[in-house]
C-alpha cells in the first residue's frame, strides 16, 4: 500500500495538510496517510501519531517554551519514519521542526516534497542551504517564491495558492444573521465589525482586549456599527477568547458594547465574508480575508519580550506583515504594530472607513485585484498529482 507522511505544526498548515490529504485519497483511494498535525488533518482521515494542536508559536521567546516537547516529538517521529518508511514525506511550513525531519528523511532514502516552505511569503532572499538539504523539491504558494528558490538552485514550483480552493463562507448573509443571537434578517444586524484576534493564546490575550477597547470607541462614533463578532477558530481558542472577554467585561462595567459582542465558533470564513470591516491579527487570516475581498485593519501586539525581539530583528524583517500588503508589494490595508496598535489608533481608521462607504469599496476592489497574483484555483489538486507522480503513481484529470 502506498504511504505518505505529512507533518504540520501551525493551524494554517494543518488546514492545508487536511485539504491535500483529501485530494490524495480522492485520486488514490488505497493510499495510507499518517503524520502529525491537528483537527483538520484528523478530520481528513490522517492517522495522527502526534497531535500538534498546541505547537504554533511566533518569535524566539515563545518558541523556546515549546522546545523540550518538540524535541521529544521529533525523536518519536524519526522512529516512526524508520519503522514505517513512507514512500514520500510532505513537510508543511513549521521550519525549525520540519527542516530537521526532512533532512533526516532524505538520509533514510525517503523523498521529501516541502509543501509551503517556511517563509515562502518573504520577498527578500536568504540562506536556503538547510531548506535545500531537507527537500527534494518544493511546492510553494507564491509566484515570487518560486523565482527566488529557483535562483538559489532549488527545484521549486508554484501551482497556485491552495487557499483559493476552500476559502469561502458556508452561510449566506441571511443565514449568518440568523446565527447572531437569533436575528433573522440581515437588515436587523446593521454594520458588522469582525474581530480576528489570532489562534495562539498569547495573541488572544495581548490583542483582543485592545480590539474590544477600540470597538467601544467605534460604537460611540458610528451608531450603525452595532454588531461586533469575534471569530474563534477552535474550541481551545473559544475558551481563551471567552476568558479574555469575561475579564474585559468585568473591567468595562456599564458599557453599551458589552451587550453587542457576539463570539462564534467554527464560522471564521463567514465572519470574514459578511463583515463590513475586519480588525485582524497578522498571519494567514489576512490572506484569507484578502481572498474574500473584505477590508481589514491589521493589528499586532505581543509581550514585552516580543517587543524587544522585534526591535532587535527589525532591520532584517520584511516591509509589511499583512499578506495583502506583501502580495501587492505596497500598503493596501493599514498595519498597526506594537504600541502603535492603540485602541484610539485602531478606532480612528475604522471610523473613517465605516463612515465612507466609497473608501471601503475602493479597498474591496484593490483586494480583488491583488488576489489575482495568487494564481488559479485547483492548486491543491495539482500538488496532489505532483506527489503521486513522485511516488510513481501518475494521476491526472
C-alpha positions as CSV (number, residue, x, y, z in Angstrom):
1,X,0.0,0.0,0.0
2,X,1.4,3.4,-0.9
3,X,2.2,5.5,2.1
4,X,2.6,9.3,2.7
5,X,3.7,11.1,5.9
6,X,2.5,14.7,6.4
7,X,3.7,16.9,9.2
8,X,2.2,20.3,10.0
9,X,2.6,22.4,13.2
10,X,0.6,25.6,12.8
11,X,-3.2,25.8,12.4
12,X,-2.8,27.1,8.8
13,X,-0.5,24.2,7.9
14,X,-3.0,21.7,9.4
15,X,-5.8,23.1,7.2
16,X,-3.6,22.8,4.1
17,X,-2.4,19.3,5.1
18,X,-6.0,18.2,5.6
19,X,-7.0,19.5,2.1
20,X,-4.0,17.8,0.5
21,X,-4.8,14.5,2.2
22,X,-8.4,14.6,1.0
23,X,-7.2,15.2,-2.6
24,X,-4.6,12.4,-2.4
25,X,-7.2,10.0,-1.2
26,X,-9.6,11.0,-3.9
27,X,-7.0,10.4,-6.6
28,X,-5.5,7.3,-4.9
29,X,-8.2,5.6,-2.6
30,X,-5.9,2.9,-1.3
31,X,-3.2,5.4,-0.1
32,X,-2.1,5.4,3.6
33,X,-1.7,8.8,5.1
34,X,-0.2,9.4,8.5
35,X,1.8,12.0,10.4
36,X,1.4,14.9,12.8
37,X,-1.0,17.8,12.7
38,X,-4.2,19.0,14.2
39,X,-8.0,18.7,13.9
40,X,-8.2,19.4,10.1
41,X,-5.8,16.6,9.3
42,X,-7.5,14.3,11.7
43,X,-11.0,15.0,10.2
44,X,-9.5,14.3,6.7
45,X,-8.6,10.8,7.7
46,X,-4.9,11.3,8.5
47,X,-3.7,8.9,11.2
48,X,-2.0,11.3,13.7
49,X,0.9,9.7,15.5
50,X,1.4,13.2,17.2
51,X,-1.2,15.9,17.7
52,X,0.4,19.3,17.2
53,X,-2.6,21.5,18.0
54,X,-0.5,23.1,20.8
55,X,2.6,23.7,18.7
56,X,2.0,27.1,17.0
57,X,4.3,29.9,18.2
58,X,5.7,33.1,16.9
59,X,9.1,34.5,17.8
60,X,12.1,33.1,19.5
61,X,10.9,33.6,23.1
62,X,7.5,31.8,22.5
63,X,9.2,29.0,20.5
64,X,11.7,28.3,23.3
65,X,8.9,27.5,25.7
66,X,7.8,24.6,23.3
67,X,11.4,23.4,22.6
68,X,11.6,20.4,25.0
69,X,8.2,19.0,23.9
70,X,9.1,19.5,20.3
71,X,12.4,17.7,20.7
72,X,10.6,14.7,22.2
73,X,8.1,14.6,19.3
74,X,10.9,14.9,16.8
75,X,12.7,11.9,18.2
76,X,9.4,9.9,18.1
77,X,8.7,10.8,14.5
78,X,12.2,9.8,13.5
79,X,11.5,6.4,15.0
80,X,8.2,6.2,13.0
81,X,9.9,7.1,9.8
82,X,12.4,4.3,10.3
83,X,9.7,1.8,11.2
84,X,7.1,2.7,8.6
85,X,9.3,4.0,5.8
86,X,6.8,6.2,3.9
87,X,7.1,6.5,0.1
88,X,7.3,10.3,0.5
89,X,7.4,12.8,3.2
90,X,5.4,16.1,2.9
91,X,6.5,18.7,5.5
92,X,4.3,21.8,5.7
93,X,5.9,25.0,6.9
94,X,6.9,24.6,10.6
95,X,10.5,25.2,9.6
96,X,12.5,24.8,12.8
97,X,11.0,21.3,13.2
98,X,10.3,20.1,9.6
99,X,13.7,21.1,8.2
100,X,15.3,18.7,10.7
101,X,12.8,16.0,10.0
102,X,13.1,16.5,6.2
103,X,16.9,16.2,6.3
104,X,16.6,13.0,8.4
105,X,14.0,11.6,5.9
106,X,16.3,12.1,3.0
107,X,19.2,10.5,4.8
108,X,16.9,7.5,5.2
109,X,16.3,7.5,1.5
110,X,12.7,8.9,1.8
111,X,11.9,11.6,-0.8
112,X,10.8,14.9,0.8
113,X,8.4,17.3,-1.0
114,X,8.2,20.5,1.0
115,X,4.7,22.0,0.8
116,X,4.6,25.6,1.9
117,X,8.3,26.1,2.6
118,X,8.9,28.2,5.7
119,X,8.9,31.9,5.0
120,X,7.6,31.4,1.4
121,X,5.9,34.7,1.6
122,X,9.1,36.6,2.0
123,X,10.4,38.7,-0.9
124,X,13.9,39.1,0.4
125,X,16.3,36.1,-0.5
126,X,18.1,34.4,2.4
127,X,20.3,31.3,3.1
128,X,18.4,28.3,1.8
129,X,21.1,25.7,2.4
130,X,19.2,23.9,5.2
131,X,15.9,24.0,3.3
132,X,17.7,22.5,0.3
133,X,19.1,19.7,2.4
134,X,15.6,19.0,3.7
135,X,13.8,18.9,0.3
136,X,14.0,17.0,-3.0
137,X,11.5,19.5,-4.4
138,X,9.3,22.3,-3.2
139,X,5.8,23.3,-3.9
140,X,5.4,27.0,-3.0
141,X,2.2,29.0,-2.7
142,X,3.6,32.3,-4.1
143,X,5.0,33.0,-7.6
144,X,7.9,35.2,-6.4
145,X,9.0,32.4,-4.0
146,X,9.4,30.1,-7.0
147,X,11.6,32.6,-8.7
148,X,13.8,33.2,-5.6
149,X,14.1,29.5,-4.8
150,X,15.0,28.6,-8.4
151,X,17.6,31.3,-8.5
152,X,19.1,29.5,-5.4
153,X,19.3,26.3,-7.3
154,X,16.2,24.6,-5.7
155,X,13.6,22.7,-7.6
156,X,10.6,24.8,-6.8
157,X,7.2,25.1,-8.4
158,X,4.3,27.5,-8.0
159,X,0.9,25.7,-8.6
160,X,-1.5,28.4,-7.4
161,X,-2.3,29.1,-3.8
162,X,-4.3,26.2,-2.3
163,X,-6.4,28.6,-0.1
164,X,-8.2,29.6,-3.3
165,X,-9.7,26.1,-3.3
166,X,-11.5,26.3,0.1
167,X,-11.7,29.8,1.4
168,X,-15.4,30.6,1.1
169,X,-18.3,31.2,3.5
170,X,-20.6,28.3,4.4
171,X,-23.6,30.6,5.0
172,X,-25.5,33.3,3.2
173,X,-25.7,36.7,5.0
174,X,-29.3,35.9,6.0
175,X,-28.2,32.5,7.4
176,X,-25.3,34.2,9.2
177,X,-27.6,36.8,10.6
178,X,-29.7,34.0,12.0
179,X,-26.7,32.7,13.9
180,X,-26.2,36.0,15.6
181,X,-28.4,35.7,18.7
182,X,-31.4,34.6,16.6
183,X,-31.5,37.6,14.3
184,X,-33.4,36.5,11.2
185,X,-33.0,39.5,8.8
186,X,-29.7,41.0,7.6
187,X,-31.2,44.4,7.9
188,X,-31.5,43.9,11.7
189,X,-27.8,43.2,12.0
190,X,-26.6,46.6,10.8
191,X,-22.9,47.1,10.2
192,X,-20.7,44.2,11.2
193,X,-17.2,44.6,12.5
194,X,-15.4,41.3,12.7
195,X,-12.7,40.6,15.2
196,X,-10.0,38.0,14.4
197,X,-7.5,38.2,17.4
198,X,-5.5,35.1,16.3
199,X,-5.4,31.5,17.3
200,X,-2.5,31.4,19.7
201,X,-3.0,32.0,23.4
202,X,-0.6,34.9,23.7
203,X,-2.1,36.6,20.7
204,X,-5.6,36.4,22.1
205,X,-4.5,37.7,25.5
206,X,-2.5,40.6,24.1
207,X,-4.6,41.6,21.0
208,X,-8.2,41.0,21.8
209,X,-8.5,43.5,24.8
210,X,-7.2,46.3,22.6
211,X,-9.6,45.4,19.8
212,X,-12.5,45.4,22.3
213,X,-11.5,48.9,23.6
214,X,-11.3,50.1,20.0
215,X,-14.8,48.8,19.4
216,X,-16.1,50.8,22.4
217,X,-14.8,53.9,20.7
218,X,-16.2,52.9,17.3
219,X,-19.7,52.4,18.8
220,X,-19.7,55.9,20.3
221,X,-18.8,57.5,16.9
222,X,-20.6,55.2,14.4
223,X,-24.1,54.3,15.6
224,X,-24.8,52.0,12.7
225,X,-21.9,49.8,13.7
226,X,-23.9,47.8,16.1
227,X,-22.7,44.2,15.7
228,X,-19.2,43.1,16.8
229,X,-18.4,39.5,16.1
230,X,-15.4,37.7,17.4
231,X,-14.3,34.6,15.5
232,X,-13.0,31.6,17.3
233,X,-11.4,29.0,15.0
234,X,-11.2,26.2,17.5
235,X,-12.6,25.0,20.9
236,X,-9.3,26.0,22.5
237,X,-9.4,29.4,21.0
238,X,-13.0,29.8,22.1
239,X,-12.1,29.1,25.7
240,X,-9.3,31.6,25.6
241,X,-11.5,34.3,24.0
242,X,-14.3,33.7,26.5
243,X,-11.8,34.1,29.3
244,X,-10.5,37.4,28.0
245,X,-13.9,38.8,27.2
246,X,-15.2,37.9,30.7
247,X,-12.2,39.7,32.3
248,X,-12.7,42.7,29.9
249,X,-16.4,42.9,30.8
250,X,-15.6,42.9,34.5
251,X,-13.3,45.9,33.9
252,X,-15.6,47.7,31.4
253,X,-18.6,48.0,33.7
254,X,-21.6,49.6,32.2
255,X,-20.7,49.9,28.5
256,X,-23.1,49.7,25.5
257,X,-20.7,47.4,23.6
258,X,-20.8,44.8,26.3
259,X,-24.1,43.6,25.0
260,X,-23.1,43.8,21.4
261,X,-20.2,41.4,21.4
262,X,-21.0,38.0,19.9
263,X,-18.5,35.2,19.8
264,X,-19.0,32.5,17.1
265,X,-17.1,29.2,16.8
266,X,-16.2,27.5,13.6
267,X,-17.6,30.3,11.4
268,X,-14.4,32.2,10.7
269,X,-14.9,32.4,6.9
270,X,-18.4,33.6,7.4
271,X,-17.3,36.3,9.8
272,X,-14.7,37.4,7.2
273,X,-17.1,37.3,4.3
274,X,-20.1,39.0,5.9
275,X,-18.3,41.7,7.9
276,X,-18.1,45.3,6.6
277,X,-14.7,45.7,8.2
278,X,-12.3,43.3,10.0
279,X,-9.9,44.0,12.8
280,X,-7.4,41.2,12.4
281,X,-4.2,39.8,13.8
282,X,-1.5,39.3,11.2
283,X,-1.0,35.9,9.6
284,X,-2.9,33.6,7.4
285,X,-6.2,35.3,8.4
286,X,-5.2,38.4,6.4
287,X,-4.6,36.2,3.3
288,X,-8.0,34.5,3.7
289,X,-9.7,37.9,4.2
290,X,-8.0,39.2,1.1
291,X,-9.3,36.2,-0.9
292,X,-12.8,37.0,0.3
293,X,-12.3,40.7,-0.5
294,X,-13.1,42.2,2.9
295,X,-11.3,45.4,4.0
296,X,-9.2,45.0,7.2
297,X,-7.1,46.8,9.7
298,X,-4.1,44.6,10.6
299,X,-3.1,44.7,14.3
300,X,-0.3,43.0,16.2
301,X,0.8,43.3,19.8
302,X,2.9,41.0,22.0
303,X,4.6,40.6,25.3
304,X,7.5,42.9,26.4
305,X,10.0,40.2,25.4
306,X,8.4,40.0,21.9
307,X,8.8,43.8,21.6
308,X,12.5,43.5,22.4
309,X,12.9,40.7,19.9
310,X,11.1,42.8,17.3
311,X,13.4,45.8,17.9
312,X,16.5,43.6,17.6
313,X,15.3,42.0,14.3
314,X,13.5,44.9,12.8
315,X,16.3,45.6,10.3
316,X,16.0,42.1,8.7
317,X,12.2,41.9,8.6
318,X,10.0,42.4,5.6
319,X,8.5,45.8,4.8
320,X,5.0,44.5,5.7
321,X,3.4,41.8,8.0
322,X,0.0,41.7,6.4
323,X,-0.4,39.3,3.5
324,X,-2.5,41.7,1.3
325,X,0.4,44.2,1.5
326,X,3.1,41.6,1.0
327,X,1.4,40.2,-2.1
328,X,0.7,43.7,-3.5
329,X,4.2,45.0,-2.6
330,X,2.5,48.1,-1.2
331,X,0.1,49.1,1.6
332,X,-3.4,48.1,0.7
333,X,-4.6,47.7,4.3
334,X,-3.2,49.6,7.2
335,X,-0.9,47.9,9.7
336,X,-0.7,48.9,13.4
337,X,2.1,47.2,15.3
338,X,3.1,47.2,19.0
339,X,2.4,50.5,20.8
340,X,1.0,51.9,17.5
341,X,-1.9,49.5,17.8
342,X,-3.7,51.5,20.5
343,X,-7.5,51.5,20.8
344,X,-7.6,55.1,19.7
345,X,-5.5,54.5,16.5
346,X,-7.5,51.4,15.5
347,X,-10.8,53.2,16.1
348,X,-9.7,56.2,14.1
349,X,-9.0,54.2,11.0
350,X,-12.2,52.1,11.5
351,X,-14.5,55.1,11.9
352,X,-13.0,56.7,8.7
353,X,-13.8,53.6,6.7
354,X,-17.2,52.9,8.2
355,X,-18.4,56.5,7.6
356,X,-17.2,56.5,4.0
357,X,-18.6,53.6,2.0
358,X,-16.7,54.7,-1.1
359,X,-13.4,54.1,0.8
360,X,-14.4,50.6,1.7
361,X,-15.5,49.8,-1.8
362,X,-12.2,51.1,-3.1
363,X,-10.3,48.7,-0.8
364,X,-12.5,45.8,-1.9
365,X,-11.6,46.5,-5.5
366,X,-7.9,46.6,-4.6
367,X,-8.1,43.3,-2.7
368,X,-9.8,41.6,-5.6
369,X,-7.1,42.9,-8.0
370,X,-4.3,41.7,-5.6
371,X,-6.0,38.3,-5.3
372,X,-5.2,37.5,-9.0
373,X,-1.5,37.3,-8.0
374,X,-2.2,34.0,-6.2
375,X,-3.0,32.2,-9.5
376,X,-5.9,30.0,-10.3
377,X,-8.0,27.6,-8.1
378,X,-7.0,23.9,-8.3
379,X,-3.6,24.3,-6.6
380,X,-4.4,21.5,-4.1
381,X,-5.2,19.0,-6.8
382,X,-2.1,19.9,-8.8
383,X,0.0,19.4,-5.7
384,X,-1.5,16.0,-5.1
385,X,-0.8,15.0,-8.6
386,X,2.8,16.0,-8.3
387,X,3.1,14.0,-5.1
388,X,1.7,10.9,-6.8
389,X,3.9,11.3,-9.8
390,X,6.9,11.4,-7.4
391,X,5.7,8.1,-6.0
392,X,5.3,6.6,-9.5
393,X,1.5,6.7,-9.2
394,X,0.6,9.2,-12.0
395,X,-2.9,10.6,-11.7
396,X,-4.2,13.3,-14.0
397,X,-7.7,14.6,-14.7
